Amino acid sequence: MILIVDDNQNNLYSLKKLLESQDFEVDTAGSGEEALVKALQNQYGLIILDVQMPDMDGFEVAETFAGYSRTKEIPIIFLSAVNTEKRFITRGYASGGSDYVTKPIDPDILLLKVKTFYDLHEQSRAMKRTQQNLEREVQGRKAEQITLRSKVNHFHLLLEGLPQIAFTADENGEIDFVNGRWFQYSPSERRFPATGPEDSDIREEFERCRKDGLPLDLEVQIQNRSTGEYRYHLLRVSPVYENGSIKNWIGTFTDIDDQKKVEKEKDEFLSIASHELKTPLTSIKAYIQLLERKLKLDKDSKEAGYVSKVQDQVEKLNTLITDLLDVSKIENGKLKINKLPTDPDAVINNAIESILQTHDEDRVKIERHGPKPEILIPLDAIRIEQVLINFLTNAIKYSPENQQVIVTTFVDDHEMKVSVTDFGIGIPEHKQEAVFDKFYRAEDSSLQFQGMGIGLYICSEIIKQHRGTIGVSSKPGEGSTFYFTLPLN
Ligand code: ADP
């Protein structure tokens, strides 16, 4: 908006009309005082100021405008009929004017000047606004940077306080922070610690996972720089996402060496104990058979019953020791699988038969469902039978009320699936995955049902070595279905 200040109403009117004809918004003031009040209340882009006014002349008004921050930037064009002398014009500029127009006014010239000053003022206001916005943005970014830096510092402080070796890497996998413990195992914050001769290369393993965007979980031995000792560590590196993409990686090495040593000692004890137990047990078995033959007992006599009970118990002991031996074989990588093309149906039937022989046939009912596999599959018949016997024994053991069991088979182009379903106590969902772990027993059943929690662990290792899959689905109180799959080739 443009403000015209003149004590002459006619001048005001004609100037107003002239400017409005060019689409300018116009306001008027009849005196210097009125102009001051209006300029402090409104926002003007240009002031056209008559120099000769009765109370306050145009120069005084302009000087007053120059004293207020709100008005000092507004361009002023002076209008004067008389003072064409140089000193008046000079005073006009000195008091803050931008231009000087003498009366009688040439409308074209005035309009040109008005347009130029008005546009200039608008542009400079727009530039100021942009500058202010930019300044605000810069301030905002600075504040953000400070917060981010303090967050990062806080995070690094947390990593320093960890009992583990900790580090972070950027999206390209370059290490960009390590905590103090890092230097016990690596001389440089850019290089991963040196691994044992038989361990995988950490950088290679990390790169492999990083390319797939997957976390890394790795047990490695790394060398302590001051003692030279290799210690087992669990390395975990996890991606950190921001807006759906990986921003960086956080990694820790946890020292599990003591744990590993205890585990190794336990495995060694297990291996020795089961081997040592196996020898006398084999003799006991042989002597009982000898005794049975020599005594020639009447089948229905009490004594024959006792001998048969001893044989049952010895058989149980034998199974336990064989399982323990299998565990130690797995630990030492010595569980050998001899795969030969085999009719899986024969293996399934053998397993069912041996279960029926050792259980009360009146109570236990085993049904077959699904099409019978009529192909040869490369498998270790003894080991797969062992898996099935384990599934079936568990199905009966953990179903005290209803000893009905269903064995279902299914074959497609790639694999054969065998499942064993029971209607027993079931397993809560959160414990289902753990039943395949070594020595794990679902708590509720451990008091009521005897066992060591290694049968399913051995099964899962046997199936793993056949490159198959193993799993369970179960509902507490309704029953469980354990299954395994074997690839056809
Ligand atoms: P064990 O039976 O000797 O304890 P397993 O390794 O065969 O050892 O089984 C591990 C655990 O899984 C068992 O202790 C039991 O809690 C649970 N489990 C296995 N099979 C079944 C089943 N059919 N129904 C319910 N729970 C089962």
Residues whose N, C-alpha, C, O or C-beta is under 5 A from the ligand:
A	BS01	ADP	N394 A395 Y398 G426 I427 V435 Y440 R441 A442 S445 Q450 G451 M452 G453 I454 G455 L456 Y457 S480
